[in-house]
């Protein structure tokens, strides 16, 4: 049974659309639910602060929601964007776009919920610090959204760059691999960044006067956590824009798909692990701000070791791409 | 599309290399991060023991790293050794 390429492209964009919004809905919903749960827990012992807590909860949830909205935008474009192409290659591009947008929203959605929940808790405990806590929550959850913005960028590139002149083999795998690499690698850094942001909110609520060292340590900690999302983005860009010769066998295709999986899955663990490290370090920076330098140094050493498997994945992905 | 048995084997080996390294990197990343996090917590409580705690953290992480290195070795074997 043979179908023409228009059928394949339509089928792939609808499948991609479903995957985008399906995966994309997981993270934001969990993050927002966690925030709402914490807000209710705080209100149980501080019913008089319902206005402040409700405001903080809604602001935090709105940031977490943005990840899902990106996925929804890609999903709608895949269905109604009038996409098409002269070759079946576009089918793989649209499937990759859906996966990039959907998977990358999982981590950022969950992650942004952590600072929002910690902010509700912190404001309940220390109402006077509500301004400082809200500020650090916004910084923390905004940076946590970076991985899903990478996913959005790759999804747009996959949908709107014209790949039709490229050879079908091995480009089908390069396009799918590009979506998987950024999408999967975004999951860890998104969730990890949120853990760091949550501890920063907790610390500022406990010691509002330590706002400055906590903010600095948080930026360093989240910045390191995002590194594997950047590797994933890098591998995706290489897969999209490096020129691969037309091949007559399956070998180069599967090397490129393997590169996408290697970097994508490989980015998850270090992102979450570095986030856990940053979270514990930030708790202590808030407790004893005068030891912030020592704690930041230890945090960076620990995160660097945790990064190593992410670097192995990057090396393996690069080797697979270069040997394709 | 030509399709020989050797091609299929090589393609599967390369896809396997990618999956081996990718999935294998998840555990050590999370585990080492947790070890480092607990070390930071301990240094916060006893800053004067920072040297001992950092050393213990690194030993623990090195052990946790081992499965990541197994994955790397298997990925390199699949890419460059098996035929």
Interface residues (C-beta under 8 A of the other chain):
Chain A: X169 X184 X188 X192 X228 X248 X249 X250 X251 X253 X254 X255 X257 X258 X259 X260 X261 X262 X263 X264 X265 X266 X267 X268 X269 X270 X271 X272 X273 X274 X275 X276 X277 X278 X279 X280 X281 X283 X284 X285 X287 X288 X291 X294 X295 X298 X299 X301 X302 X303 X305 X306 X307 X308 X309 X310 X312 X313 X315 X316 X317 X319 X320 X323
Chain B: X1 X2 X3 X4 X7 X8 X10 X11 X12 X14 X15 X16 X17 X18 X19 X21 X22 X23 X24 X25 X26 X27 X28 X29 X30 X31 X32 X33 X34 X35 X36 X37 X38 X39 X40 X41 X43 X44 X45 X47 X50 X53 X54 X57 X58 X61 X62 X65 X68 X69 X71 X72 X75 X76 X79
